[in-house]
Every structure is written in structure tokens, then in C-alpha cells.
Amino acid sequence: MNKKTRHIIIVLLGLIIINFIGNTFFKRLDLTADKRYTLSNVSQKLINKIDDTLLINIYLEGDFPSEFQRLQIETRQFLEELQAENSHIKFQFINPKNISKSLIKKGMIPSQLVVDEDGKLSNTIIFPWAEVSYKNKTEIISLLSNSTTASQEEQLQSSIEKLEFSFANAVNNITLKNKPKIAVLSGNGELEDIYLYSFLSEVSKKYHLAKFTLDSVSTKPQKTLKELKKYDLAIIAKPTEKFNSKEKLTIDQFIINGGKSLWMIDNVQADTDSLYNNGKMLAYPRDLNLTDLLFSYGIRINNKLIQDLYSAKIPLATGNIGNQPQFKNLNWFFHPLVNGNPKHPITKNILPTRLRFSTQIDTLKNNIKKTPLLISSVLTKKVGTPNFIELQSISKTPRQEDFKSGNQLFAVLLEGNFTSAYANRIKPFETKNFTEKSDFNKMIVIADGDIAKNQILKNEPYDLSVDKWTKQRFGNKDFLLNSIDYLLDDSGLINLRNKTITLNILNKQKAYTEKTFWQILNIIFPLTIVGLFGFIFNYYRKKKYN
């Protein structure tokens, strides 16, 4: 065997060994600076629970703008990471062109985009949706962020940031065996079911939901407390009647024994419908007898209404043309349009939230961690109550110097070991397992009872995310759903909403104005360099060998 043959055999054996090692030991490396393709521990745990085929259909296929081709590519690469983690996961991209009607029936509403190509604007329709199927269960995922953004590029970045959370959340929902139970408290004049329908119908898709009345506390307090403790979370949505001491102790012991709570409290009697009907109304403090209870947890809800120059609009008749009244949408400063905390997963990348006749929250010093969730702009004004509010005041031009109260806190997250409000007080009824201090627990308090109240159109509940008159979109539903997810999430799944990535976005305007320059630089310049090199090379050869 000659030396050349030995070299060939050694090379072939080396290739066989490398191929064997490559097939036996598989490892994907994420070389991106922000580790966008590295799955979190939460996602890995969820994915590894899958023991049967999980099929993902992605309808982001077809002809669409280059930005959303990027979303398609990022989605494909992320799903490849899931597939590499668990081989039971299968996915396919489907062109929705011929099945659009069936997708719409499933709730996958298409998005109309304004496309800027070469300085020309055009419209295009895409279906930015995915469908996850596992063991006869199905979950749909929106791949396009609804957050408030200045451009489609920012919307794209927000959508890519949400990819891991969206798919991990869908997998969690579809594989969850024991759903947490939520009690919607009633008996103290809370919002009627029809006004909570838009919000609670979404909650019921993920959690067990039931109405729980506190009426029986007066006769059977111990039994009522025992039944309430079976729930994981309690929703208190705009009570209008005073809580008695037995009801307060029941709620207190539910919280101290680990129950989560979402409070939506109106401390002032003021209603938009009354204002429309009469043109003016008297806004006055509402005594719910909850001050001492919330005080023990570290907050106080005040009785002054907040006006904010950054506010939502309401329709108002401004005149008639013929016999038809003419309406105009005007800013109503008693309806603050509030931005969320951009650093918290509950409020990151959601639309501004609309509040109606809201007061503000003061936080008190104790051992509870307090995280602001909804904060007004700096251009606010406090209005004391009782006070008459007139609809015609909307026509007055505001003076900015009157709006100098600064940022106001409307919603706060409380986390820590809560102390019972009845730790050193006489208890209204005896309970065998009274607890003075809780283990780590969470609650959210919102100083507005109408934040979850949907409008009614033709006797049917209207979408909480949209105003039926102005068609303006709000983040109310997303905020409330994220709040419940955060309160009931013990795995850290909701924290994936805080994932941040950095995309290198093309400046379209600059690319269009400098189009000719870059075409010359990328096409003509390389050819010129090659031609010049060939000319010099041939000239040198002729000179050398002639």
C-alpha cells in the first residue's frame, strides 16, 4: 500500500468517525449576544412534559412585507429549538390563502398592513397566527403584538420578543391538568355579570371560574371561610355596598392563608352613564369600610378624583346638520389614559389602559414589596369630593398650570408576608385556624372599579379592549389577564414577557433615498475592482514574459 492510498484511507476513516460523533452527540449553539434562541428553564420544563405528538400549524406563509418575512424566519428558528428539545413537537407552515374563512371562524382575524416599498404605500393582508394541537386540545396563538408602537419595525421587535412566552403559555394551557380556581365575589353590589363578560369569558378559557357570594357569612361564617379557602384567587370587582366585619375577616383569612386577590375599587361614586343622562352629577366618597383592611396590607385608596391631560375621548353632540346630530370625540380628563410599568411582565408592551373616574393610591411603609403597575402622566389635577361634575366643562380649554399634581399611582402589586388586619383586634367571629401572618403571597389593587367594565351594544356585551363609540383600542383586557396570570403563576412563566432582544432594523427612508449609491457600491464597484485586477494582472504577465 503506497503513501497516497494510506492518506486517502485515513481521511475516509476520519470522515466516518466525525459523522458518527455528529449523529450521536447533538448540540445547538446560540451565538447571539441576547441569547434569543436559548430556551429558558421554564420553557424546557414545559416542553419536556410532552409525551405525545404536539402539532403546530403556522399560517404566516405567502407573499408579505420583508419585515414579516423576518418574523416568519424567527418563528421557524424558534420552533426548531423546541423540536430539538423534544422530538414529539412537529410544525408546518401553511399558506392561509384558500382556508381564510375557516381560520376566521376559529377566531384568527387577519391583519391589514400598510407596506412601504420603494417609497410607495400599499395594503396587504396577513394571518399572523399559529395553532397548537395536543391530545384533542387546541390553542391558538397570535404572533403579532398588539402593543402600542411607533412603527411596524417596533411592532415586529415586540412580536419576536413575545415568541417564547406565547408558545410556552400555549403549551402550558394545553397540557395543564389541574386548573386553578377563581372566585368572583358578590353580595356587596359588585358589577353585574354582563359588564364583566368580556373579561371573564377570557379568564374562563384558562381557569375554573365561579361566583362566590358572601351573604352566608352573617349566619355561617366558619363554613363560608372554609369554602372560600378552596379557591386560589378572589376577584373583587367594583363593590358599591359596605363590607361588614365578618365579611372582612373572611377575606382577610383567605388572603393570610395563601389566597391571591385582585381588587378593583371605586372609592368615589361617579358614573359616566349618569353624566350623559343628566349633563351633570354629584361625585361623592363611597364608604366601603375597607380602609383598615387595605391599610394593614400597606396601601390607602384616597377619595380625590384624578384628571389627566393624557386622557381617553368620549363622543359629544356638537350640533345638527339637517335633522341629524353631529358628534365629535373630545378628551375627557376624568378618563385617564394610563401607561403601564415598562419593566414589569404584567404591563410590558401593552396598550395604554383607560380608567374612568379613578382615584389614586398611597403606599405605606411596611415589609411588603410594592411595585407600581399603572401610573398617570405628570400633567394631573386632583379634584376633591363631594363635587359637582358637569359635562359642559369638556368645552373649556384646560390651563396647563392647573395640572401640576405630578404622577399618580392607580394600580399596585403587593408581594410579601401579609399581616392580618385582625392580628391584635377583637374578631367578629371565632375561627379555629386563625392565622396572623401569611407565607409569601401576592395581591393587586386597582383604584378604579370600571377598569374591567365592558360596554353594552344592542343588549350584548362589547369587547373590553375597544370603545364602542370612538373605536379606540385599550390595554384593559390584556392588563387584567396578565395580572391574573402573574398572581397564579408559580413557575415564572409570565416573566418570559420581559424577554428583550435587539434587532438590526433597516432604515427604509434612508435606503430609498440612497438606493442608487448602494446599488453602485454593491454591484458596479465589485465588478470594477475585478476588472481592474484582471487588467493589471494581464499587463504584469505580458511585461514579465515578453
C-alpha positions in Angstrom: 0.0 0.0 0.0 1.6 3.3 -1.1 1.6 6.5 0.9 -1.1 8.2 -1.2 -3.5 5.3 -0.6 -2.9 5.4 3.1 -3.7 9.1 3.2 -7.0 8.5 1.4 -8.0 5.7 3.8 -7.1 7.9 6.8 -9.2 10.8 5.5 -12.2 8.5 4.8 -11.9 6.9 8.3 -11.7 10.4 9.8 -14.9 11.5 8.0 -16.7 8.4 9.1 -15.7 9.0 12.8 -16.7 12.7 12.6 -20.1 11.8 11.1 -20.7 9.1 13.8 -19.9 11.6 16.6 -22.1 14.3 14.9 -25.1 11.9 14.8 -24.5 10.6 18.3 -23.8 13.8 20.2 -26.1 16.7 19.1 -25.7 20.2 20.4 -27.0 23.5 19.1 -25.0 26.7 19.9 -26.6 30.1 20.4 -24.0 32.7 19.4 -26.3 35.7 19.5 -25.5 38.4 22.0 -29.0 38.4 23.5 -29.3 34.6 23.5 -32.6 34.8 21.6 -32.5 31.1 20.6 -31.7 29.8 24.1 -34.8 28.3 25.8 -35.4 29.4 29.4 -35.6 26.8 32.2 -39.4 27.4 32.4 -39.8 26.5 28.7 -37.6 23.5 28.9 -39.6 22.1 31.8 -42.9 22.6 29.9 -41.5 21.1 26.6 -40.1 18.0 28.4 -43.6 17.2 29.8 -44.9 16.5 26.3 -45.1 12.7 25.7 -47.2 12.6 22.6 -47.2 14.4 19.2 -47.7 18.1 19.5 -48.5 19.7 16.1 -48.1 23.4 15.4 -49.6 24.9 12.3 -48.2 28.4 11.5 -50.2 30.5 9.0 -47.5 33.0 8.4 -46.9 31.9 4.8 -47.2 33.6 1.4 -46.3 37.0 0.0 -46.0 39.7 2.6 -43.6 42.6 3.5 -39.9 41.9 4.2 -40.3 42.8 7.9 -42.8 40.0 8.4 -40.6 37.6 6.5 -38.2 38.3 9.4 -41.0 37.3 11.8 -41.5 34.1 9.8 -37.8 33.3 9.9 -37.6 34.0 13.6 -40.6 31.8 14.3 -39.2 28.9 12.3 -35.9 29.1 14.1 -37.6 29.2 17.5 -39.7 26.2 16.6 -36.6 24.3 15.5 -35.3 24.9 19.0 -38.4 23.4 20.5 -38.2 20.5 18.1 -34.5 19.9 19.1 -35.6 19.9 22.8 -38.4 17.3 22.2 -38.8 15.2 19.1 -42.6 14.9 19.8 -43.0 18.5 18.5 -43.8 18.8 14.8 -44.6 22.0 12.9 -45.5 23.1 9.5 -46.1 26.5 7.7 -49.4 26.7 5.8 -50.5 29.3 3.3 -53.8 30.6 4.5 -55.0 31.8 1.1 -57.5 29.0 0.5 -58.6 28.4 4.1 -59.1 32.0 5.3 -62.8 31.6 6.1 -62.3 28.6 8.3 -59.4 30.4 10.2 -61.7 33.5 10.8 -64.3 31.2 12.3 -61.7 29.9 14.7 -61.0 33.4 15.9 -57.9 34.1 13.8 -58.6 37.6 12.5 -56.3 38.7 9.7 -54.2 41.8 10.0 -54.2 44.6 7.3 -50.7 46.1 7.0 -49.6 49.3 5.3 -46.4 48.4 3.3 -43.8 50.9 2.4 -41.8 49.6 -0.6 -39.5 51.9 -2.5 -41.3 54.9 -1.1 -44.8 53.6 -2.2 -47.5 52.7 0.2 -49.8 49.7 -0.3 -52.0 47.4 1.7 -51.6 43.7 2.3 -53.4 41.1 4.4 -51.6 38.5 6.6 -52.7 35.8 9.1 -50.1 36.1 11.9 -51.5 33.1 13.8 -50.4 29.7 14.9 -52.5 26.7 16.1 -51.2 24.2 18.6 -52.8 20.8 18.9 -52.2 18.2 21.5 -54.3 15.2 22.7 -57.6 16.5 21.2 -56.9 20.0 22.6 -56.3 23.1 20.6 -54.9 26.5 21.4 -54.4 29.5 19.0 -51.6 31.9 19.3 -51.3 35.5 17.9 -47.9 36.0 16.5 -48.3 39.8 16.0 -48.0 42.1 19.0 -50.9 44.5 19.8 -48.7 46.8 21.7 -48.5 50.5 21.1 -45.5 51.1 18.8 -44.3 54.0 16.7 -43.6 51.8 13.6 -44.1 48.3 12.1 -40.4 47.7 12.9 -41.0 48.2 16.6 -44.1 46.0 16.4 -42.0 43.3 14.7 -39.5 43.5 17.5 -42.2 43.3 20.2 -43.7 40.3 18.4 -40.3 38.5 18.2 -39.7 39.2 21.9 -43.0 37.6 22.8 -42.4 34.4 20.8 -41.1 32.3 23.6 -43.8 33.4 26.1 -46.6 32.9 23.5 -45.7 29.3 22.7 -44.7 28.4 26.2 -48.0 29.8 27.5 -50.0 27.9 24.9 -48.1 24.6 25.8 -48.8 25.3 29.4 -52.5 25.8 28.8 -52.9 22.8 26.6 -51.1 20.4 29.0 -52.4 21.8 32.3 -54.3 19.1 34.2 -55.4 20.9 37.4 -56.6 24.4 36.5 -56.6 27.0 39.4 -59.9 28.0 40.7 -61.1 31.7 40.8 -63.9 33.1 42.9 -65.7 36.2 41.7 -67.0 37.7 44.9 -70.6 39.0 45.1 -73.0 40.2 47.7 -71.7 43.8 48.1 -73.1 45.4 44.9 -70.3 44.3 42.6 -70.5 44.6 38.8 -73.2 42.5 37.2 -72.1 39.6 35.0 -73.0 41.2 31.7 -70.5 44.0 32.5 -67.7 41.5 33.3 -68.4 39.2 30.4 -65.6 40.3 28.0 -63.0 39.9 30.8 -64.3 36.8 32.5 -65.0 34.9 29.3 -61.3 35.1 28.5 -60.4 34.1 32.1 -62.7 31.0 31.9 -60.7 29.6 28.9 -57.7 29.0 31.2 -59.1 28.8 34.8 -62.1 27.4 36.6 -64.4 30.3 37.4 -67.3 30.5 39.9 -69.4 33.2 41.5 -69.0 33.2 45.3 -71.4 35.2 47.5 -70.5 36.5 50.9 -74.2 36.6 52.0 -73.9 33.4 54.1 -71.2 35.0 56.2 -73.8 36.5 58.6 -75.2 33.1 59.5 -72.4 30.6 58.7 -69.1 32.5 58.8 -66.9 29.5 59.5 -68.4 27.4 56.7 -68.2 30.4 54.3 -64.5 30.9 55.1 -63.8 27.1 54.6 -65.5 27.1 51.2 -63.7 30.3 50.1 -60.3 28.8 51.0 -60.8 26.2 48.3 -60.2 28.9 45.7 -56.8 30.1 44.5 -57.8 33.7 43.7 -60.6 36.1 44.5 -61.8 38.9 42.2 -63.5 41.9 43.9 -64.9 43.9 41.0 -66.3 47.4 42.0 -68.3 46.7 45.2 -70.7 49.5 46.0 -72.0 48.4 49.4 -70.2 48.5 52.7 -68.4 45.3 53.9 -69.3 44.2 57.4 -66.7 43.0 59.9 -67.5 39.3 59.3 -67.1 39.6 55.5 -63.8 41.5 56.0 -62.4 38.8 58.4 -63.4 36.1 55.8 -61.5 37.9 53.0 -58.6 38.6 55.4 -58.1 35.0 56.4 -58.5 33.9 52.8 -55.5 36.1 51.9 -53.5 35.2 55.0 -53.9 31.5 54.2 -52.5 31.9 50.7 -55.4 33.1 48.6 -54.4 35.6 45.8 -56.7 38.7 45.3 -57.4 41.2 42.6 -59.1 44.3 43.9 -60.9 46.8 41.6 -62.2 49.5 44.0 -64.1 52.8 43.3 -63.8 54.9 46.4 -65.9 57.7 44.8 -69.5 57.4 43.5 -69.3 58.7 39.9 -70.7 57.2 36.7 -70.4 58.1 33.0 -74.0 57.0 32.3 -75.4 59.4 34.9 -73.4 62.2 33.4 -74.7 61.5 29.9 -78.3 61.3 31.1 -78.3 64.5 33.2 -75.4 66.6 32.0 -74.0 66.8 35.5 -73.7 64.7 38.6 -72.6 64.8 42.2 -69.4 62.8 42.8 -69.1 61.9 46.5 -67.0 59.5 48.6 -68.2 55.9 48.9 -67.7 54.2 52.2 -66.9 50.6 51.6 -65.4 50.0 55.1 -62.2 48.6 53.6 -59.7 51.3 54.6 -58.4 49.4 57.7 -58.1 46.1 55.8 -56.1 47.6 52.9 -54.1 49.7 55.4 -52.8 46.6 57.1 -51.6 45.3 53.8 -49.7 48.6 53.1 -51.9 50.9 51.0 -54.6 53.5 51.2 -57.0 54.4 48.4 -57.9 58.1 48.5 -61.1 60.0 47.7 -59.9 62.6 45.3 -60.7 62.1 41.6 -57.7 62.5 39.2 -57.9 64.5 36.0 -55.2 63.8 33.4 -54.4 65.8 30.3 -53.4 62.5 28.7 -56.9 61.0 28.5 -59.4 59.0 26.5 -62.0 60.6 24.3 -65.8 60.5 24.6 -68.4 61.3 21.9 -70.3 64.6 22.4 -73.1 66.1 20.3 -71.7 69.4 18.8 -74.6 70.5 16.6 -77.0 69.4 13.9 -76.9 69.2 10.1 -80.5 69.0 8.9 -82.2 66.6 11.4 -79.0 64.6 12.1 -77.0 65.3 15.3 -73.3 65.7 14.7 -70.9 64.1 17.2 -67.2 64.8 17.9 -64.8 62.8 20.0 -63.3 65.1 22.7 -60.8 64.4 25.5 -62.4 63.8 28.9 -59.9 64.4 31.6 -61.7 62.3 34.1 -60.9 59.2 31.9 -57.1 59.0 32.3 -55.3 57.0 29.6 -52.6 55.3 31.6 -49.3 53.7 30.6 -48.0 50.6 32.4 -44.7 49.9 34.0 -42.4 49.0 31.1 -40.2 46.9 33.3 -42.8 44.5 34.6 -44.1 41.5 32.7 -47.7 42.4 33.6 -47.6 45.7 31.8 -44.7 45.4 29.3 -45.8 46.1 25.7 -49.5 46.6 26.3 -51.6 49.4 25.0 -52.5 52.3 27.4 -55.2 51.4 29.9 -58.4 53.5 30.1 -59.6 54.4 33.6 -62.9 56.1 34.4 -63.3 58.5 37.4 -60.3 57.0 39.2 -58.8 58.0 42.5 -55.2 57.4 43.5 -53.3 55.1 45.8 -50.8 55.9 48.6 -48.3 53.3 49.7 -47.4 52.9 53.3 -44.1 51.7 54.9 -44.1 48.1 55.9 -42.3 44.9 54.9 -44.4 44.4 51.7 -42.8 44.9 48.3 -44.8 47.4 46.3 -44.5 47.5 42.5 -46.3 50.3 40.6 -48.2 48.9 37.6 -50.3 51.8 36.3 -49.1 55.4 36.7 -50.6 58.7 35.3 -48.7 61.3 33.3 -47.2 64.2 35.2 -50.0 66.6 34.0 -52.6 65.7 36.5 -55.1 67.6 38.8 -56.8 66.4 42.0 -60.5 67.1 42.4 -61.8 66.9 45.9 -65.2 65.2 46.6 -68.1 65.8 47.1 -68.1 67.9 44.0 -70.4 68.6 41.0 -69.1 67.4 37.6 -70.6 69.0 34.5 -70.4 67.5 31.1 -70.2 71.0 29.5 -66.8 71.5 31.2 -65.3 69.5 28.4 -65.6 72.5 26.1 -63.3 74.6 28.4 -59.7 74.9 27.3 -57.5 73.5 30.1 -54.8 75.5 31.7 -51.6 73.5 32.0 -50.6 75.4 35.1 -53.7 73.8 36.9 -52.4 70.3 36.0 -49.3 70.1 38.2 -50.0 67.4 40.7 -47.5 65.0 39.1 -47.6 61.3 38.6 -50.4 59.4 40.4 -50.5 55.7 41.2 -53.6 53.9 40.0 -52.6 50.2 40.4 -50.0 48.5 42.6 -48.7 44.9 43.0 -48.1 43.8 46.6 -45.8 40.9 47.4 -44.6 39.5 50.7 -45.8 38.1 54.0 -49.1 39.9 54.9 -50.1 40.6 58.4 -53.8 40.0 59.3 -55.8 43.1 59.9 -57.3 41.3 62.9 -54.0 40.2 64.5 -54.5 42.5 67.5 -58.2 43.1 67.3 -61.4 41.5 68.6 -62.6 39.1 65.9 -66.2 39.3 64.8 -66.5 35.5 64.8 -64.3 32.7 66.1 -62.3 30.5 63.7 -60.3 27.5 64.9 -57.4 28.1 62.5 -57.0 31.9 62.7 -53.6 32.9 61.1 -51.8 36.2 62.0 -49.2 36.2 59.2 -49.2 34.7 55.7 -46.4 32.9 53.9 -45.3 34.7 50.7 -48.4 35.9 48.9 -49.4 38.4 46.1 -52.3 40.8 45.5 -53.0 43.6 43.0 -55.1 46.7 44.0 -56.5 49.0 41.3 -58.1 52.3 42.3 -60.8 52.0 39.6 -63.8 49.7 39.6 -64.6 50.3 35.9 -61.3 49.0 34.5 -63.0 45.6 33.9 -66.4 47.0 32.9 -67.2 46.4 29.3 -69.8 48.5 27.4 -73.2 47.2 26.1 -74.2 47.4 22.5 -77.7 46.2 21.4 -78.1 44.4 24.8 -74.9 42.5 24.2 -71.5 42.9 26.0 -68.9 44.7 23.9 -65.2 44.0 23.7 -63.4 45.5 26.7 -60.4 46.3 24.5 -62.3 48.7 22.3 -64.5 51.7 22.8 -67.9 51.2 21.0 -68.1 54.9 20.1 -64.6 56.0 19.2 -63.2 52.6 18.2 -60.1 53.4 20.1 -58.2 50.4 21.5 -57.1 50.0 25.1 -55.0 47.6 27.1 -57.6 46.9 29.8 -58.2 43.3 29.0 -54.5 42.4 28.5 -53.6 44.1 31.8 -56.2 42.2 33.8 -55.5 38.9 32.1 -51.7 39.4 32.7 -52.5 40.3 36.3 -54.3 37.1 36.9 -51.6 35.0 35.2 -49.0 36.7 37.3 -50.9 36.2 40.6 -51.5 32.5 39.8 -48.1 31.7 38.2 -45.7 29.9 40.4 -43.4 28.6 37.6 -42.2 32.0 36.4 -43.8 31.6 33.0 -45.2 35.2 33.0 -41.7 36.5 33.4 -40.9 35.4 29.8 -42.9 38.5 28.7 -39.9 40.5 29.9 -37.6 39.0 27.4 -35.7 41.7 25.4 -33.9 41.3 22.1 -32.3 43.7 19.7 -33.0 43.6 16.0 -31.0 45.5 13.4 -33.8 47.3 11.6 -33.4 48.7 8.1 -34.0 52.4 7.8 -36.4 52.3 4.8 -36.4 56.1 4.1 -32.6 56.2 4.1 -32.4 53.0 1.9 -34.8 54.5 -0.6 -33.1 57.9 -0.9 -29.6 56.3 -1.1 -30.8 53.4 -3.3 -28.6 54.4 -6.3 -25.5 54.8 -4.3 -25.8 51.4 -2.6 -26.6 49.7 -6.0 -23.4 51.2 -7.4 -21.4 50.2 -4.3 -22.7 46.6 -4.2 -22.8 45.8 -8.0 -20.7 48.1 -10.1 -17.9 48.7 -7.6 -17.0 45.0 -7.1 -17.1 44.4 -10.9 -14.8 47.4 -11.4 -12.4 46.0 -8.8 -12.4 42.6 -10.5 -11.9 44.2 -14.0 -9.1 46.4 -12.7 -7.4 43.5 -11.1 -7.6 41.5 -14.3 -6.2 44.3 -16.4 -3.2 44.8 -14.0 -2.6 41.1 -13.8 -2.5 40.7 -17.6 -0.4 43.8 -18.0 2.1 42.4 -15.5 2.2 39.0 -17.2 2.8 40.4 -20.6 5.5 42.8 -19.3 7.3 39.9 -17.4 7.2 37.2 -20.1 7.6 39.3 -23.2 
